[in-house]
Amino acid sequence: MGSTLPADTLRKLKNAQGPFGAHLGQGLKRLKEGLSATVSAPTGTGSPVSNPVLMTRATAVLPAVSAAPTAWMAPGVQGLDVSGWQGSVDWQSQWNQGARFAYTKATEGTTYISSAFGSQYTGAADVGMIRGAYHFALPSESSGADQARFFVSNGGGWSPDGVTLPPLLDIEYNPYSSLGDTCYNMSAGQMVGWIQDFVNTMVALTGRLPAIYTTTDWWSQCTGNSAAFGADPLHIASYSTSVGPMPNGWNSYNVWQYSSAGPFVGDSDAFNGSSSDLASFATNDVPAAAAEQIQAAVTADPGLGSATSPIICGLAGGGCYQIFEGGVIHWSPATGAHITDGAINTAWAAQGWENGGLGYPTSNEIGGLKDGGVYQNFQGGVIHWSPATGAHITDGAINTAWAAQGWENGGLGYPTSNEIGGLKDGGVYQNFQGGVIHWSPATGAHITRAAIDAAWAGLDWENGFLGYPTSNEIGGLKDGGVYQSFQGGVIYWSAGSGAHSNAGAIRTAYASQGWENGLLGYPTTNEYASGGGVAQDYQGGRITWSGTAGTAIAYK
């Protein structure tokens, strides 16, 4: 961090800055007086400059603070901005005149810190004003990132405490001839890049987009009329009884600096809104609990990296979020602050973030599962991820059924799809590595897998005569066999016979001789047409049925 200027240029700059440096609106004020916005640095000592914007340390004289003659006030909540030029301010007097907020100069470039900042910043707060800090940009002196870091390190931070305005970037007419023309000898593209560098770094350091102070004229000249910063709050300078056109990218302003000649000390400002709007502007509509818990989450996980967005609120249930290089933190009053990233974040996004069925996360990602898997809990379900299966959601009855068989450690393994609907009678299903879970309102959630699942599929799933499963597989049968019940019958499986359905009158006859324990053993076919009826073969014989003859068992 530091100036990149040649030593001689830096010496001239520091000489020109003197003890007070430049300030908000200094260029606009000179233009209104018919002078150049850029003033050459004095070359010697002598009488103070009549408009003391730039002078040597030897000639600087602090002007007396007195009531200004202008009485007109722009519409909105009244405020002011001050710098070292105003010195010790009678803040109670300013409050009594109607001022409710103030910006105080903190820094300039990377070499100047206002000696008045601390007392001004504290004094404004002590009388009840909402206050903030501003930084006078010198874009050709050092990078935007370096100046943002210098600013934050010397008073330019922010928190949603309700008494701190967003950090303010004063980007305007170059006041120093040693730094070039009014645009600091920078192209429009270079200027936009510098501002973006400053903004991005401020967001990373404070979690909030800085406000931008400028004039429509300078913005047009020096940024090529860029529309890139419309998301940043605008502090527009226009010394008139009407604010005039906005810089490109903004449809309206947040703060209007409308006078440098009163009614308040320094420059007079008006916030575009009500007192309650000003309070919301200060907090960025960020609840204090959100800011505190998001910061705690950041501290606990350095891998998140820098913030790439401010804290943004207004989500469902009063929630907020903030984006970082390594993930996103979502907060809600009901769930607290939790991180989502990678494939799980993508899966959550695909179902509608907090507005989907999952709601907000209730935990961070939790690892240590089988085969390198991880999971994350949400209000309405869980997302599991493994290298082999990707990230999928489980919830409700299907999640309960999966849990009952041991989650990923059971025979089903990990989910390989989300829940899929559109089945008969309002049913849904979900695929897993080792099988499927089907659910319907009438039957609940049950697992099918392997040979029984294949046999059911061969009979057209829930659309066939078996309907939905009404149980999971049930073991403990003769010769290691298993069976599963369905709405319309049963599927039996054994190693010696395979998987076959059993239903209706034939099933009744099969039951009468003792199921698989009788002489028939296990079925070896499904029902098939035979004569005027149907038949089913078994290890030990056959059962036939017709409408005229009923059922008959023939043993081998």
N, C-alpha and C positions, 0 to 999 in steps of 0.2 A: 504494500500500500504506500502511495506517495506520488508526488508530482513527477511527470515525465518531461517537464519543460527543461530546456537548456539552463544552465546556472545563471547566465546573465538575464535571460527572460524572467526566470523565477525571482531574481533579485528585484527587477523592475516591478513585477507584480506585487510582491510583498510591500514595496515602498508605496505603491499606489493604494493598496488596501488600507494602510494605516491601521489605527486601532479599531475601526468600526466596519470596514469593508463596504460591500454593496448591500442593497436591501430590496425587498419587494417593491416593485413599481418605480425604482429609480430611473430606469430608461424612459418609461412612459411619462413620468413627471417632466423630464427634460424635453421630451418631444412636445408636450403641451405648452412648454415655455418657449418653443421655437428653437431649441438648441439640439445639438447632436446627442443621441443616446450614449455614444462612446466619448469619454473624456480622456484626453491625454494626461498621463501622470505628471504632476508638477516636477520641475527640475531643480527647484531651490526652495529656500524658506522664505517666509514673509507672512503677509496677512492671510487669514483663512479664506478658502474659496467661498464665495457668497452662497453657492448651492453646494454644501459640503458632501458631495457624493464620493469624491476621490481626493485624497491629499496625502502628503507624507506624514509619517509619525510625528515629525517635528512641528507641523503646522496644524494638526488636528485640534479642533476646539469643540467640546461637547455643547450642543445648543441647549438652551433652557427649555424645559418642558412647560408649555402653557396651553391654555385653551385655544383651539383654532377657531377662525371666524365663521366657517361654513356651518349652517344649522340644518340644512336639508339632509334627510336620511332616506336611503333606498328602502324599498319594502322588504320585510323579512326580519329575522332576529338579528340584532345589531352586534357587531364585534369590531375588533381592531387587530392590526399587526404591527409589531415593533421590532427594533433591532438595537444594536449598541448605540445608535444615534439618539435614541430616546433615554438611555441611561436608566435612572431610577424612576419608575412610573408610579404615580398615585393611583393604584388600582381601585381603591374604594371610590375615588372620584369618578373613574371611568364606569364603574358599576352603577353608581348613582345616576350617571347620564344615560344609562340604558344598555351598556355593553354586557353581553352574556358569554362571549367567547373571545379567544385571542390566539394568534399565532406569534411565536417569538423565534427570532433567528438563532439557530444553534451553530451552524457551520457554513463554510464556503470552500469549494475545492477540496483539497486534502491538506491544506496548511493553515487554515484560519478557523479558530474557535472563538465565538463571541464571549467576552468576559462578562457580559450582562445577562447571558442566557439563564443561568441558574436562578438569579433573583427574580427575573421577569417571569419565568415559567412557574416558579413557586408562588410568587406574588399574585398572579392571575388566579391560580387555583385556590389560594387562601381566602379570596373574597367570594368564591363560589362559581367562578367562570370555568367553562370547559376550555382547555387549552391544548395547543399542539406545537410542535417544533417544525421549523422549515430550514431547508438547505439551499443556499444560492449556488447554482450549478456553474461550473467553469468547464465546459465539455472538452476543450482542447488541452486542459491542464493535466488530466489523468482520466482513466476509464470510468464509465458509469458504475461498474461494480466497486471499484476502489472508493469512489466518492460516497456510494451508499454505505459501505462498511464504515467509513470515517464518520458519516452522519449518525449512524446507529450507535457507534461507540461513544459518541459525544452528545447524547440527548435525543436522538431521533427515533427512539423505539416507540412501540405502541402496545397497548393491552386494552381489552374490552371492559375497562373498569368504569366506564361511563363518564369519566372526566378527561379523557385523552382523545384529541382529534387525530385523524389519520396523518401520518408523516406527509409533509408537503415539499414537493420539488419545485423550486423557483427557477424556471427555464425561460430566459427572456434576453433582451438586448444586451450584448456584450458591453460592459462598462469600461473595459481596460484596453487601451490602444495597443499595449504590448501583446495582446492575444488576438489581434487581427480585426476583421470587420465585425459587423453586428451579429453575424452567424459564426463567429470564432474561426473564420476561414475554413469552415467545414461544409461539405456538400449536404444536400437534403438527406441522401441515403446514410451518410455518416452520422448525421444528427439523430435520425430516427433510430439507428442502431445503438447510439450512445444512450438515448432515453430508454430503449428497451432493456439494455444492460442494467441500467439503474433500477428500473421497475422490477425486473426479475429478481435482482439481488435483494431489494427491499421486501418483496414477497417471501423470499426464502428466509430472511432474517426476522421478519416481524409477523408474517402470516397475513399481511394486509396490503392491498394495492395502495400505493401512495397517491395522494392528490397531486394534481399538476397545476401550477400557477403559470399563466402565460397571457399574451394578448393575441387576438385574432390576426392582427397585422404581422407580428413576429412569427407566429405559427405558420402562416402562409409563406412567408419569405424563407424561413430556415428549415422547415420540415417538408417542403414541397406540398403543403396542405395535407399532411398524412391523416388518414382516418384510423390509425392503428391503436389509438389509446382511448377509445370511447368508453371502455369499462372503468377507467380511472376517474375518480371524482375530479371535477373541473373547478378551479379557482380562477375566475376570469377577471382581468383588469380592464376597466373601461371608465374613465373619469367623465361621466355624463349623467344626465337624469334618465337615460335609457341605456340598457346594457348593450344593445346593438347585436350584430350577427355573432353566432358562435364559431369557434374554430371547427374545422372539418373533423368529423368523428363524434361530435357532441350535439345533441338536440337541445340541451338545456345546461344550466350551470348549478353547482352546489353552493358556491360562495362567490359573491361579486365584490371586488375591491372597487368602490365607487368614488373615492376621494382621497387625495393626499393632503387636503387642507381642512380637516375636521369633518364632522364634529368631534371626533375622538383623537387622542394622541397618536402619532405615527400615521398610519393609513387607516381609513374607515372601511369596514366590510359589512356585508349583509348576507346572512344565510338564507337560502331559498326554501323556506318552509316554516313550520311552527316550532315552538320550543320542544315539543315532544319529538318532532322530526329531527331536530338537532341532537337530541339525546340518542335517538336511534342511529344517526349518522356517526356519533362518537363510538358507539359500541359495535358498529357494523352489523347491528341486529344479532350480535353474537352473545348468547347468555354467558355469564362469567363461568358457570360450571362447565360449559362446552370448551371454552378456551383453556381452563385449568386441566381438564381431563385429556384433551387432545395433546397439550404440552407434556403431560405425564406419560402418555403413550409414546410420544416422540423420544422422550428421555430414556424410556425403557427399551427402545429398539433403535439404536443408532443406524442400523441398516436401511432405515427409511430414506436417509439422505436429506437433501434440502427440499423445502416446500416449493412447489411450482404453481400454487394458487393460494389466494387468501382463504380464510375460513368463510364458507358460504352457507348461509342458513336458509330457512324457509321450506325445509323438507317436511314430509309427512310426520305427524306427531311431534312437531317442534324440533326436528332434527337439523344437524349441520354436518358438513364434510370439509375436508381439506386434502388436496392432492400433493403427494410427495414424489420424489424421483423413484422411490422403491415401493410405492403402493398408495393406498387411500385410507384415511381414517374417517369413519362415520361415527357420529355421536347422536344420541337421543336421550331425553330425560329418563326414559324407561330402561335403557340398556347400557348407558355409559359410552365410552370411546373404545372402538376396536378397529384393528387394521385388517384390510383385505388386500390381497395382491395376486398376481399370476393367474393361473387357470381357475382358481376358486373365485377370484374377483370377476373374471370373465363370465363364469357360469352364473354368478349372482346377477351381473348386469343383464344377461340374456333373458332373465325372468322378470326384469323390471326394477332392479335395485330394491330399495325399501318399499316401493309401491307394489311389488309382487307378493306372492304368497309367503315368501320367506321372511318378509319384514327386515328388521335390522340385525346385524350380527350381535351375538351375545358372548362371544369369545373371540380371541385371536385364533390363528391357525394352530393346530395341535398335532405334533408329529409322533413318531415312534410306533407307527402301526406296521402291520405285516407288509413285507415287500416294499418298504419305503413309502408307505402311504401316509396321508395326512387328512385331517378333517377340520371343519369349522362349524360351530353351532350358530343357528339363527333363531329368531323368535318362532318361526313357523316350520323349522326343519333343520336338516344337516346337509352339508356338501362334503362328500368324500372324494379324494383324488388319489390315484396311484399312477406310477409311470406306465403301467400296461393298459389302464382303462380310462385315464383322463378324469375330469371332474364332473360329478353327477349329483343331483339332489335326491334325497329321500325324505319323505314326510308322512305324517298321518299314520293310517293303519298299515300301509306297506312298510314304513320305517319300523313300526312296532314289531311286525312279523319278522323282518330282517334281524332286528335286535334279538328277538327271542331265540333265533338259531345261532347266535354268536357273532353277529356283525360280519366283518370281513374274514374272521377266523373260522366261521362255519362253512358248511358245504357250498353256500351260494357265492362266497368270495365277495368281490367288490361289484357295485352296480356298473353296468355298461351303457345304460341309457337313463334318462329321466323318466318320470311317470308318463305313460302314453294313454290317452283317453279315446273316446269315440266308440267304445265297444257296446255290445248289446246290453240293454237295461241299465245304462249308465255306468258300465264297468270300466276299469282301468287296469293297466299292467305295467310292470317294470322288469327289464332284463338285467340279469346278473351273470357273472362269469360262470356260475354253476347251475343256473336255472332261471325261473321266472316266478314273480309273485303276481297273482291276479286278485283283484278286489271287485266286489259288486255290493250294492246296498243290501242285497238279500243274503249274501253268503259271507261277507267279511273278506279278509286277506289270507290267502293260502299259497303255499309254494308248490310248484311242479318242477320236476327235473328229470333228466336222463331218460330212461326208457318209458316211464309212465308219461312224461311230458310229450315224448314223440308219439306215443300211442294216442294220446288225447288230441294232438295236432292232426293226426291222421283221420280223426273223426270230426274235424272242423272246429276244434277248440270249443268255445262257449256257444257257438252257433249250432253245434250238433246236438244230438239227443241227450248227451251227458250234461250239457250246461256248464256251470261254473263248479270248481272244486269246493267242497264243503269241509274238507280237512286237509292237513298235510299228509305226507306218506306215513303210514303206520307199519311198523315192523313187528318182529317177534313171531312170524308165522312159520309153519313147517318148512324145513329145508331152506331156511334163510329168506323166505318170501316176504313181500310187502304188498300193501294195497293202499289205495287212496279213494276216498268217497267223493262223489260228484252229485249234483242235483238230480241227475237222471240215472245213476247207477254207480258202479265201482270199476276201477282198473286194478287187476292183479298182476304182479310180476314175481317170477322166480327164475333162478339161473337155468333151470331145466326147461322152462316153458316160454319165457319171454313175457311181454306185457300185453294183456288183452282185457277188453271191457267185458262187463257182465251186468245185465240189466233185465228188468221186466219179469215175465213169467218164468223164463229160463233161470234167472237168478233165484227166484223163489224155490224152484225145484232143486237147484244146486245147494241152497241152504238146507233143504230138507234132508239131504244125505250127508251133511256135516262139513260143508265148504271144502276147503283143500284137504281137510283131514279125513274125508270120506274116501270111498273107493275111486271116485272120479279124479281125485288129485286137483291139479291146477288146470285152468283153461289153456288150450294151445292155439285157439283161433278166436277171432271175434265172431259174432253171429253172422250167418250167411244164409242166403235163400236156399231152401231145400223143399222140393215138391210144392205143395200148396202153402208151406209155412216157412219156418226158419229153423236152423240147427246151430249148435256150437259143440266143437270138439274139445275133449279133455284128455289128460294123460291116461285116464282109465276108462274112457268111453265117450258117449255122446248124449246130449240132451236135444230133443226135437220139440217143436211146438207148432200147432196149427189151430186155426179158429174152430175147426170141427172136432179135432181129436184132443186138443189141449196139450199138456206136456207129457213126455215119456223119456225115461232114462234107459239107455242101453249100455251095459258094461262090456268091457272087452273080455 
